Amino acid sequence: MSDDTFSSGSYSRPRARRASYLPYWFRLRLHDFVARYIAPIAHHPAMTLITGIGLLLSGMMEAFEQVFTDFESLVGPREGVILLGIVTFFKGIADLVEASEWLSRGVEEERQKQETAHH
């Protein structure tokens, strides 16, 4: 049985191809880049600490501006939310890459089990 067919008992049909808009080499390099450089940074405990400090400072600056009318700062709640959004985005991308690795390993293992069971 070739890789292009799906078999369920005595019934075989062509395997549906997944539409991919990005070339394979680009997806492979992007996956490698995210797994190698972004995931360790996004999952580092210091990133959570920096995000917490940034949100705390931006909230305190906003509170000081409300209490003391003469106090003006360059940091506001928008910057804290932007920082949180950036960190959350990087963590999401890193988790997505790790999940795709996990799923592809599971698919390969299942395919090998099915091939050994048929032989």
N, C-alpha and C positions, 0 to 999 in steps of 0.2 A: 504494500500500500504506500502510495506517495504522500508527501507532506501536504499536497493540494486537495486531498479528499478527506472527508469526515465519514467515519463508519460507525454505525450503530447496529450491531448484529449483522443481518444479511443486507441491510440497506446502506448504500454508499452514495454520497452526493458531493459535489465540489465544495470545498471549504470557502466560505465567504471571505473575501479580501477586505481588510479594514482600510478605509480611505485615509490616506495620510497626505497632508499638504506640505510637509517638510521633507526634504531628502533625508535618507537614512543616515548619511555621514554627518549631517548637521544635528540630527537628533542624538546621535551617539556622542558627538563632541559636547553638546549642551548638557547632556546627562552627566558626562564625565566632569565638566566644569562645575556643575552644581554640587555633585557628590564630593568633589575634591576640595573646593574652596568655600562655597556658601554654606553647606550643611554644618561644618565644624564651627563656623562663626555664629550661625543662627541658633545652634543648640548649646552654645557656651553659656555657663551660668552668669558670666559677666555681662552678657547682652541683656539678660533679664534685670540685672542690677542697674545697668545704665538706663534702661527704659523706665524703671521705677523711679530713679532719681530725676530723670527728665520730666516725667509726669508730675512728680511731687513739686519740683521747682516751678513748673509752668502754672500749676494750681495755686501755689503760694504767691507767686507774682500777681496773679489775677486777684487773689484775696487782698493783697496789700494795695493794689490799685483801687479796690472798692472802699477800703477803710481810709486810706490816706489819699486824698484827691490830688495832692501835689506829686505823688510818686508815679513815675512812668518807667516802664521797662521795655526792653526789646523782645523779651520772651513772653508769650501769652499762651493761652490754652490751645490755639491752633497749632503751634509748634509741637506741643506735647502730643497732640492727636496725630500729627504727621509722623513724629518719631515712632509712636505706637503702630501706626499703619505700616511703616517701612519694616519694622522688626517682625510684625505679624506676617507680612508678605514673604519675607525671606524664610521664616519658619515654615510657612505653608508650602513654598516651593521645595524646600529640603524634604519635608514630609512626603510630598508627592513623588519625588524621585525615589525615596526609600521604599515607598509603597509599590512603585512600578517594578523595582528590583525584586521585591518580595513576591509580587504576583507572577513575574516572569519565571522566577525559580520554581514556583508552585506549578505553573503550566508545564514547564519542562519535566519536572518530576512525574507529573500525572501522565504526560505523553510517554515517558520511559516505562512507567508501570503498565500502560495499556499495550505497548509494543512487546514487553516481556510476557504479558498474559496471553497475547495472540500467538506467540511463537512457542 
